[in-house]
């Protein structure tokens, strides 16, 4: 069995926070942000995402930063967990 250590904020997104019992729907993402997040969920690096979508590496970073601001989350794992929980990505 592998032990995975997550950033506390990411762990809260996956497991829930005992101080906030209700789930809130995250701010909607653009179609491109959803594409980027889906590829993050598949384990691709920013460079590979950029190549796959025909974007500059910095554009991918900008999309991820925008998603993080919208969802108040900076960790990739937390963004993926929130996206899965909200049904944004599969």
VEXMAR-28128 format. One record per atom (N, C-alpha, C): z, x, y; residue in three letters. Coordinates in steps of 0.02 Angstrom, whole numbers, padded with zeros to 5 digits, always signed. Layout:
BEGIN
ZXYALA
...
***
This chain:
BEGIN
+00000+00042-00059UNK
+00000+00000+00000UNK
+00000+00044+00062UNK
-00041+00027+00110UNK
-00047+00065+00171UNK
-00005+00032+00226UNK
+00032+00072+00262UNK
+00071+00047+00318UNK
+00031+00056+00381UNK
+00026+00003+00420UNK
-00011+00005+00482UNK
+00038-00004+00540UNK
+00036+00040+00588UNK
+00078+00035+00646UNK
+00036+00010+00704UNK
+00057-00044+00735UNK
+00019-00073+00790UNK
+00059-00066+00855UNK
+00022-00062+00909UNK
+00054-00064+00975UNK
+00094-00129+00979UNK
+00154-00127+01010UNK
+00195-00188+01012UNK
+00158-00249+01040UNK
+00116-00239+01089UNK
+00080-00297+01118UNK
+00030-00325+01067UNK
-00003-00280+01030UNK
-00050-00303+00979UNK
-00012-00339+00924UNK
+00046-00314+00905UNK
+00086-00346+00853UNK
+00106-00417+00874UNK
+00123-00425+00937UNK
+00141-00491+00963UNK
+00082-00538+00958UNK
+00021-00514+00972UNK
-00038-00557+00968UNK
-00052-00578+00896UNK
-00038-00534+00849UNK
-00051-00550+00779UNK
+00004-00593+00750UNK
+00066-00575+00763UNK
+00123-00608+00731UNK
+00154-00663+00773UNK
+00141-00662+00837UNK
+00172-00711+00881UNK
+00234-00681+00914UNK
+00254-00711+00967UNK
+00312-00689+01005UNK
+00364-00744+01002UNK
+00423-00728+00980UNK
+00475-00779+00972UNK
+00495-00810+01039UNK
+00479-00776+01094UNK
+00497-00803+01160UNK
+00446-00853+01186UNK
+00386-00853+01159UNK
+00334-00899+01181UNK
+00307-00936+01120UNK
+00337-00993+01104UNK
+00320-01028+01041UNK
+00251-01059+01040UNK
+00220-01072+01097UNK
+00155-01105+01097UNK
+00098-01055+01106UNK
+00044-01067+01070UNK
-00016-01026+01076UNK
-00056-01051+01135UNK
-00079-01006+01177UNK
-00122-01026+01232UNK
-00193-01003+01217UNK
-00240-01045+01233UNK
-00311-01028+01223UNK
-00329-00974+01273UNK
-00360-00919+01250UNK
-00378-00866+01297UNK
-00436-00887+01342UNK
-00442-00853+01398UNK
-00497-00864+01444UNK
-00563-00854+01408UNK
-00612-00898+01417UNK
-00676-00892+01382UNK
-00712-00826+01399UNK
-00750-00802+01351UNK
-00789-00741+01360UNK
-00863-00758+01369UNK
-00899-00712+01401UNK
-00971-00719+01406UNK
-01002-00705+01337UNK
-01065-00724+01329UNK
-01099-00712+01265UNK
-01100-00637+01248UNK
-01112-00595+01298UNK
-01114-00522+01287UNK
-01045-00495+01268UNK
-00993-00521+01301UNK
-00925-00500+01283UNK
-00908-00518+01211UNK
-00930-00577+01189UNK
-00919-00597+01120UNK
-00956-00550+01073UNK
-01018-00532+01090UNK
-01056-00485+01048UNK
-01020-00418+01042UNK
-00996-00392+01098UNK
-00961-00328+01098UNK
-00897-00334+01056UNK
-00859-00387+01065UNK
-00797-00396+01028UNK
-00810-00403+00953UNK
-00863-00437+00934UNK
-00881-00443+00864UNK
-00895-00375+00833UNK
-00930-00333+00869UNK
-00945-00266+00844UNK
-00883-00222+00841UNK
-00837-00231+00888UNK
-00773-00196+00884UNK
-00737-00218+00820UNK
-00738-00283+00806UNK
-00706-00309+00745UNK
-00737-00280+00682UNK
-00801-00263+00685UNK
-00835-00233+00627UNK
-00819-00159+00621UNK
-00783-00131+00670UNK
-00761-00062+00666UNK
-00806-00012+00701UNK
-00855-00036+00740UNK
-00900+00010+00775UNK
-00866+00042+00835UNK
-00886+00103+00849UNK
-00862+00138+00909UNK
-00901+00113+00969UNK
-00877+00130+01028UNK
-00913+00110+01089UNK
-00984+00138+01089UNK
-00992+00200+01066UNK
-01058+00231+01064UNK
-01105+00191+01018UNK
-01080+00173+00959UNK
-01123+00136+00912UNK
-01138+00066+00938UNK
-01090+00035+00971UNK
-01101-00031+01000UNK
-01155-00026+01053UNK
-01151+00026+01095UNK
-01201+00036+01147UNK
-01271+00043+01118UNK
-01277+00083+01066UNK
-01342+00092+01033UNK
-01367+00027+01003UNK
-01324-00008+00969UNK
-01344-00071+00935UNK
-01368-00122+00986UNK
-01335-00127+01044UNK
-01353-00178+01094UNK
-01400-00152+01148UNK
-01418-00088+01145UNK
-01463-00061+01196UNK
-01430-00055+01264UNK
-01367-00037+01264UNK
-01328-00032+01326UNK
-01306+00040+01337UNK
-01284+00055+01397UNK
-01252+00119+01410UNK
-01180+00117+01383UNK
-01155+00175+01363UNK
-01087+00180+01337UNK
-01037+00152+01388UNK
-01048+00167+01452UNK
-01001+00144+01504UNK
-01003+00068+01512UNK
-01060+00037+01497UNK
-01065-00035+01501UNK
-01022-00068+01447UNK
-01022-00038+01388UNK
-00979-00064+01334UNK
-00906-00058+01354UNK
-00888-00001+01382UNK
-00819+00008+01406UNK
-00801-00044+01459UNK
-00848-00059+01503UNK
-00837-00109+01555UNK
-00826-00179+01525UNK
-00866-00196+01475UNK
-00858-00260+01441UNK
-00789-00265+01409UNK
-00768-00212+01375UNK
-00702-00213+01343UNK
-00646-00217+01394UNK
-00654-00182+01450UNK
-00604-00185+01503UNK
-00599-00255+01532UNK
-00657-00287+01540UNK
-00658-00356+01567UNK
-00625-00404+01519UNK
-00638-00396+01454UNK
-00605-00439+01404UNK
-00530-00427+01407UNK
-00510-00365+01412UNK
-00439-00348+01417UNK
-00405-00380+01477UNK
-00440-00380+01534UNK
-00411-00412+01594UNK
-00407-00488+01585UNK
-00460-00517+01556UNK
-00460-00589+01546UNK
-00403-00611+01499UNK
-00392-00571+01447UNK
-00344-00589+01395UNK
-00277-00553+01403UNK
-00272-00512+01456UNK
-00210-00475+01469UNK
-00190-00432+01409UNK
-00239-00396+01382UNK
-00229-00355+01322UNK
-00272-00293+01328UNK
-00244-00235+01316UNK
-00283-00174+01322UNK
-00300-00141+01256UNK
-00268-00161+01202UNK
-00278-00130+01137UNK
-00335-00164+01099UNK
-00379-00124+01069UNK
-00435-00151+01031UNK
-00412-00198+00976UNK
-00360-00176+00939UNK
-00335-00217+00883UNK
-00310-00284+00908UNK
-00277-00284+00965UNK
-00252-00347+00994UNK
-00308-00393+01016UNK
-00360-00363+01045UNK
-00418-00404+01066UNK
-00451-00436+01005UNK
-00458-00397+00952UNK
-00489-00425+00891UNK
-00444-00480+00862UNK
-00379-00467+00859UNK
-00333-00517+00831UNK
-00336-00581+00872UNK
-00336-00575+00938UNK
-00339-00634+00980UNK
-00406-00670+00972UNK
-00460-00632+00967UNK
-00526-00661+00957UNK
-00530-00700+00892UNK
-00501-00673+00839UNK
-00501-00706+00775UNK
-00458-00768+00777UNK
-00400-00762+00806UNK
-00354-00819+00811UNK
-00384-00876+00850UNK
-00421-00859+00902UNK
-00452-00911+00946UNK
-00518-00936+00918UNK
-00543-00905+00864UNK
-00606-00926+00834UNK
-00667-00901+00871UNK
-00658-00851+00915UNK
-00713-00823+00953UNK
-00755-00778+00909UNK
-00723-00742+00864UNK
-00758-00699+00816UNK
-00736-00718+00746UNK
-00779-00702+00698UNK
-00764-00720+00629UNK
-00754-00658+00586UNK
***
